[in-house]
Amino acid sequence: MPLTAIVLAIAAGQFLPDLDRKLGGNGDSSVSALLFGGGSEAASNLLQTIAGAMITVTALTFSLTVVTLQLASSQFSPRLLRTFTRDRIVHGTLALFLATFVFALTVLRSVRNPSGAYEGFVPRISTTVAFLLAVASVLALVGFLSHLARQIRVESMLQTVFDEAAATLKRVFSDAEDPGQVRPSVQTGRGQGFRPIESRSSGFLLTVDYAAVCAAATASGVFIVFESVPGDSLVRGVPFARARHGAGGELNNEALAALADAMEECVATGFERTSAQDATLGLQQLLDIAARALSPGINDATTAVHAIGHVSALLCGLMGRATGAHLVCDEDGIARVLVPRPGLEDMLDLTMRQLLRYAMDDPRAAERSIKMLAELAWVDHTGLLTSSLAAQGRATAQALQDSPINGAETGRLLALLDAEPPTR
């Protein structure tokens, strides 16, 4: 956005002075009264002042943004930096400041002082536009400071991460789950006849075009099983998927190489996880905030409690959705691709493994974790998580008994954990 604004500012800085020359002060009198009325020296001083002020304000804005990024990284989680760098208000503010600076410099080139036989030239329209851009930049600076103050609040960051995570989960998992659906096993790719498809680059698996993979599998008559999902780390030369002939035969080397070439076009990797198809990224960010808040250097239990509340909302929102491994079929209904997406049980296990490690030493965080288990039990109409919740309850009880919380508080938390969930 800033680069686009700079290009447009240069173009406008060339076009508007030409328009001034063509009009030559012959415009409508009511309009001319609103335009800059000073001489060439006044116009030159005004444009120089605007350019100097804008580069100073731009440097200030960059500095404030860097300080905010540093604060977010050290106080909350380094994985939140991407959320800030994608902020459109920051992009727009910097774009306006840089455009004003470049426009003022470009117009300044066309100002001519009268000397000898040469008449002076004052680009009145251009100078007026530069003045208006400077006023808009001042207003934008005030709005930017207000926006920055809101963004660094932990409540705003938690809400931003939650909204992004909820949107990702809605994209990855369908709205409704068929109660009679048989969930495929991701171990299918370990059977006889499967040959590995190696990754051709290292980094995080960002996105997979499963429709294109299905089309490639259909054209080759094969069945593909992914062993990695978006968010997993890939290593060049290590398998991330396996394939076999639909008829059960083994792929030859030529067919496997052709399939690997097609798969490479369907897979995107990068050095940083993104929320495009990564179902657990938002959950991990919230857990990171909770863990960092509970660290001895910060000791912010309130932030941890709020983060666990958002985690609970994410997990409860997944109830009833078609999570877990998913089969992609071709137009004839033949299964072509097995996608090992995380299930709700997996995401609960990911959550509790970290909460049992970090949250059980703080009474408030431990109580909120226990309440999260009760909330999940309440929304679990089909009993999908009954065994998982029971196992997590036992693990929580053991963690509480091993924690440094005093005996009376531990007894209260254990009683809360053993309490019967409310009936509907």
Residue pairs with C-beta under 8 A, 6 or more apart in sequence:
1 88
1 91
1 92
1 94
1 95
2 91
2 94
2 95
2 98
2 99
4 95
5 95
5 96
5 98
5 99
6 95
6 98
6 99
6 102
8 99
9 98
9 99
9 100
9 102
9 103
9 106
10 102
10 103
10 106
12 103
12 106
12 129
13 102
13 103
13 105
13 106
13 107
13 109
13 126
14 106
16 107
16 123
16 125
16 126
16 129
17 107
17 110
17 123
17 126
19 125
20 121
20 122
20 123
20 124
20 125
20 126
21 121
23 125
25 32
25 124
32 124
34 128
35 124
35 125
35 127
35 128
36 43
36 46
36 122
36 124
36 127
36 128
36 131
37 124
38 46
38 122
39 120
39 122
40 111
40 112
40 113
40 114
40 120
40 121
40 122
41 113
43 111
43 122
43 123
43 124
43 127
44 108
44 111
44 113
46 127
46 130
46 131
47 104
47 105
47 107
47 108
47 111
47 127
47 130
48 104
48 108
50 100
50 101
50 104
50 130
50 131
50 133
50 134
51 101
51 104
51 105
51 108
53 134
54 97
54 98
54 100
54 101
54 104
54 134
54 137
55 101
57 97
57 137
57 141
58 94
58 97
58 98
58 101
61 93
61 94
61 97
61 141
61 144
62 94
64 144
64 145
64 148
65 84
65 90
65 148
68 84
68 148
68 151
68 152
69 81
69 84
69 85
71 152
72 80
72 81
72 84
72 152
72 157
73 80
73 81
75 292
75 298
76 154
76 157
76 288
76 289
76 292
76 293
77 285
77 288
77 289
77 292
79 273
79 281
79 284
79 285
79 288
80 157
80 161
80 285
80 289
82 272
82 274
83 157
83 160
83 161
83 164
84 90
84 151
87 151
89 143
89 144
89 147
90 144
90 147
92 140
93 140
93 141
93 143
93 144
96 133
96 136
96 137
96 140
97 137
97 140
97 141
99 133
100 130
100 133
100 134
100 136
100 137
103 129
103 130
103 133
104 130
104 133
104 134
107 123
107 126
107 127
107 130
110 121
110 123
110 126
111 121
111 122
111 123
112 118
112 119
112 120
112 121
113 120
114 120
150 156
151 157
154 289
154 303
154 306
155 306
157 289
158 286
158 289
158 306
158 307
158 310
159 310
161 282
161 285
161 286
161 289
161 310
162 282
162 286
162 310
162 313
162 314
164 275
164 282
165 275
165 281
165 282
165 283
165 285
165 286
165 314
166 282
166 314
166 317
167 275
168 275
168 276
168 277
168 278
168 279
168 281
168 282
169 279
169 282
169 314
169 317
169 318
169 321
171 277
172 277
172 279
172 341
173 279
173 318
173 321
173 322
173 323
173 341
174 321
174 322
175 321
176 320
176 321
176 322
177 320
177 321
177 322
177 323
178 322
179 382
181 322
183 324
183 325
183 343
184 325
184 326
184 327
184 335
184 338
185 325
186 225
186 227
186 325
186 338
186 340
188 225
188 338
189 225
189 226
189 227
189 241
189 242
189 338
190 242
191 244
193 244
193 245
193 248
193 249
193 250
194 225
194 242
194 243
194 244
195 242
195 243
195 244
195 250
195 251
195 256
196 239
196 241
196 242
197 224
197 239
197 240
197 241
197 242
197 243
197 256
197 259
197 260
197 263
198 236
198 237
198 238
198 239
198 240
198 260
199 234
199 235
199 236
199 237
199 238
199 239
199 240
199 269
200 236
200 260
200 264
201 234
201 236
201 269
202 234
202 235
202 236
202 269
203 233
203 234
203 269
203 270
203 271
204 231
204 232
204 233
204 234
204 269
204 270
204 271
204 272
204 273
205 228
205 229
205 230
205 231
205 232
205 233
205 234
205 240
205 267
205 268
205 269
206 230
206 268
206 269
206 270
206 273
206 274
206 276
206 277
206 278
207 230
207 267
207 268
207 274
207 276
207 277
208 226
208 230
208 266
208 267
208 268
208 277
208 339
209 266
209 267
210 266
210 328
210 337
210 339
211 328
212 262
212 265
212 266
213 224
213 262
213 263
213 266
213 328
213 336
213 337
214 328
214 329
214 330
214 336
214 337
215 330
216 259
216 262
216 263
216 266
217 223
217 224
217 243
217 259
217 330
217 336
217 337
218 330
218 331
218 334
218 336
219 262
220 243
220 255
220 258
220 259
220 262
221 245
221 246
221 247
222 243
222 244
222 245
222 246
222 251
222 255
222 259
222 336
223 243
223 244
223 245
223 246
223 335
223 336
223 337
223 338
224 241
224 242
224 243
224 259
224 263
224 336
224 337
224 338
225 241
225 242
225 243
225 337
225 338
225 340
226 240
226 241
226 337
226 338
226 339
226 340
227 239
227 240
227 241
227 242
227 340
228 234
228 240
228 241
228 340
229 277
229 279
229 339
229 340
229 341
229 342
230 276
230 277
230 278
230 279
231 273
231 277
231 278
231 279
231 280
231 281
232 240
234 240
234 269
240 267
241 263
243 251
243 256
243 259
244 250
244 251
245 251
246 334
246 336
251 259
273 281
274 281
275 281
275 282
279 341
279 342
279 347
280 342
280 347
280 350
282 314
283 311
283 314
283 347
283 350
283 351
284 350
286 307
286 308
286 310
286 311
286 314
287 307
287 311
287 350
287 351
287 354
287 355
289 303
289 304
289 307
290 303
290 304
290 307
290 308
290 311
290 354
290 355
290 358
290 359
290 365
291 304
291 354
291 357
291 358
292 298
293 299
293 300
293 301
293 302
293 303
293 304
293 307
294 300
294 301
294 304
294 358
294 359
294 361
294 362
294 365
295 358
301 362
301 364
301 365
302 364
304 359
304 362
304 364
304 365
304 368
305 364
305 365
305 368
308 355
308 359
308 365
308 368
308 369
308 372
309 368
309 372
311 351
311 372
312 371
312 372
312 375
312 376
315 344
315 347
315 348
315 351
315 372
315 376
316 375
316 376
316 379
318 344
318 347
319 344
319 376
319 379
319 380
319 381
319 384
320 381
320 382
321 344
323 341
323 342
323 343
323 344
323 347
324 341
324 342
324 343
324 344
324 346
325 338
325 339
325 340
325 341
325 343
326 338
326 339
326 341
327 335
327 337
327 338
327 339
328 335
328 336
328 337
328 338
328 339
329 335
329 336
330 336
342 350
344 384
344 385
345 384
345 385
345 388
348 376
348 385
348 388
348 389
348 392
349 388
349 392
351 372
352 369
352 392
352 395
352 396
355 365
355 369
356 395
356 396
356 399
358 365
359 365
359 366
359 368
359 369
360 366
360 369
360 396
360 399
360 400
360 402
360 403
360 405
361 403
361 404
361 405
362 405
363 405
363 409
363 413
366 396
366 400
366 403
366 405
366 413
367 413
367 416
369 396
370 396
370 413
370 416
370 417
371 416
373 389
373 392
373 393
373 396
373 417
374 419
374 421
376 385
376 389
377 385
377 386
377 389
377 421
378 421
378 422
380 386
380 389
393 417
396 417
397 414
397 417
397 418
400 410
400 413
400 414
400 417
401 410
401 414
403 410
405 413
